[in-house]
Amino acid sequence: MAPKGTVLIVDDEDGPRESLKMILSPHYHVLEAQDGFEALRIIREHEIDLVTLDLRMPQMDGMIVLMAVKKYDPLIEVLIITGYATLTDAVELVQRGACGYLVKPFQVQRLLNDVAKAVEKKRMIEQLNRQFKG
């Protein structure tokens, strides 16, 4: 695990992926995926703290990716970032394990705060697990 945390950005569009990378890379190790299949491959190959996930993507939508990530490793935090917001989606995504839900365009400071909280939460849970197992 990178000392400052590892974030996987999953978005089928280059522009939003690059924007998130520019915002997050000064603070975190950033990996990128263009679709859900690539995201799941990366998660198997790297230790990921947080996934930022677009909701609407071709082939495999964000809901399916969220469920697959949580099945693979329930401790990986998933932050949904979408331009297609509905209250129903937000509630369902959080019930399925997303740590949050941001609507594009989002405030950069809110993004940074949400990412920091999610990475810290994952790290604290991992530390507690080590203490109880060790």
JOMOCOR-V93365 format. One record per pair of residues at least 12 apart in sequence whose C-alpha atoms are under 6 Angstrom apart, sorted by the first residue. I is the first residue (numbers start at 0). J is the second residue. Records with the same first field share a line. If there is no record, write none. Layout:
I=J ; J
//
This chain:
0=46
3=27
4=27
5=27 ; 28 ; 29 ; 47 ; 48
6=29 ; 48 ; 49 ; 50
7=29 ; 30 ; 31 ; 50
8=31 ; 50 ; 51
9=32 ; 33 ; 51 ; 52
10=33 ; 53
11=33 ; 34 ; 56
35=59 ; 64
48=75 ; 118
49=75 ; 76 ; 77
50=77
51=77 ; 78 ; 79
52=79 ; 80
53=79 ; 80 ; 81
54=81
77=97 ; 98
78=97 ; 98 ; 99 ; 100
79=100
80=100 ; 101 ; 102
81=102 ; 103
82=102 ; 103
//
